[in-house]
């Protein structure tokens, strides 16, 4: 049973009765944790980091010299056989008003490990395959220092400052836990410690007005694999929550003594100056391979695929001599394959290489359109270097309309005449005609239907201020945009919720997995968990006015955040987050009324939420076991 998986969970509420903004789906972004599971003592963690700054003062009390050093110790076996709590510790700073308090260690109930363990539990031990999207590294984790460029990643670490008075042998010391930034060479698979490379940025002059501006923890340098002390670049395992997926899945598999979770490790689109061919993309690929290698050393077979890019390979207008997006992807697949080849840094890892798109079925060798002809040639070249192609396929507005009217999805899932079968046969025919006899595995990378919001396949949907088909569902929604252009009135909400709701989503998924079992085609249901950060509250959206943003699929009423089978109830603000449970109404509009017993609803803090199913009509466990031959007894899940 296949699921798409991106380890992001929501803030506030992911439901229409949001207490903070009635009738608005207010869901600010929240990464399940940033800085990963790195901790200093006394808690065991995959890594421990420390920064130490020494300030030396002269007899007049002025700073005469500043020194600094740093260290990062990575132990990828430190959490073997550890509890879910050990895998879920994180540092966090609460606020009192605008003032940050001391960092505290929290046990994150929404951690990656717990998300994966929850899925295993809900599936009753039936195996799941997860197709992911990231490696923990993203475009912005980058900085130029002097003439060099580095990957820069955040780590919660001990920040120690020693104050040496003139002629004093023993300092006065202040220690705090802070989010510090470490620098990693982006083109190096292996590194050795280089503590003398820490760079101090100061202002003023010694003995007069010398002051510390910043400490740049550049504490590793590139090395050959066989150099004394050489290790995998620790930056591969830092960054955001995506970096923990493979190693957490491997630990769950090892604990179970069998492969319950398999991972198709995704590498995101990291484009610089409109091209994927850049050091940042290469670092992301290396990071994915390193995570896969460590995971498979812990439990063989945990990571099976590397999927390079998502919906980047597509038809584009002729670009002259500029390399097309599809050719860029091809070059990055070649780079990954070289890493896996004999003599490569990840020789013997043995992953299948693939690409995810939504346009492969548009390749047509007989087309007269120059853009399609170019794309077709590019796909032919891509096939030569790849093992797997994933195609994202969603129902048309016509199929969505039929599902609303009839309550079934025959227009999409019928084995002979349904849209999905027709598009799948078209994909098979197109790729077979370009493969020149090579066997290429085909899969569906994404397929799904949201439980709420305005989706791109709502009948009549258009982007921006373009004309809308009279009488369409989208026209009815737009009719009920409030005069303020900041919300949609209830009749408009009712209009899109008639199409996108828990009932239609459950029936869609039931039919999707039945189609997968009947045809033998691997699908990945989009999405394991809601991603409410995709329903943006940062309006207006780029290139759109406020009204068009409110009505957009990615706006505050957009369906992008509500494709999940499950959701998380943790509630948080932005930086100024209280450690106490938040009372609905405390941040935005009026609170919900008291219930019959006079109690005001409470929501859990962001680290204390629960995972919940959104789809009472969808048998997740039964569906997962339907893919297993000869297994009838569900097994208990993991977690604590």
Protein Blocks (a to p, Z undefined) as FASTA:
>chain_A
ZZdddddddehjfdfklfklghiacdddddfbghijadcdfbdcfbdcdddddddddfko
pafbdcddddddddfklmgoiafklmmgccddddehjbccdddddddfkbmklmmmmmmm
mnnopacddddfbeoiafklccdehjbccdddddddddddddddehiabdcddddddddd
ddddfkbfbdcddfklpccddehjehilgccfbdcddfbdcddfklghiacdfklmgcjf
klmmmmmmmmmmmmnopafbdcddddddddeehiabdfklmmmmmmmmmmmmmmmmmmgh
kambdcehehkbccdddehjaccfklmmmmmmmmmmmmmmghiakgoklpacddddfklm
mgcfkbcbfklmmmmmmmmmmmmmpcbdcddddddfklmmmmmmnopaklmmomklgmkl
mmmmmmmmmmmmmnnopacddddfbgcddfedjdfklghiaehjbdcdehiaklmmmmmg
cfklpaccfklmmmmmmmncfklmmmmmmmmmmmmmmnopacddddfbdcfklmcfbdcd
ehiafklmmmpmklmkbcklmmbfbdcfbdcdfklccfbdcdehklmmccddddfkopac
ddddfklcccddfblkbcfklmmmmmpghiabdcddedZZ
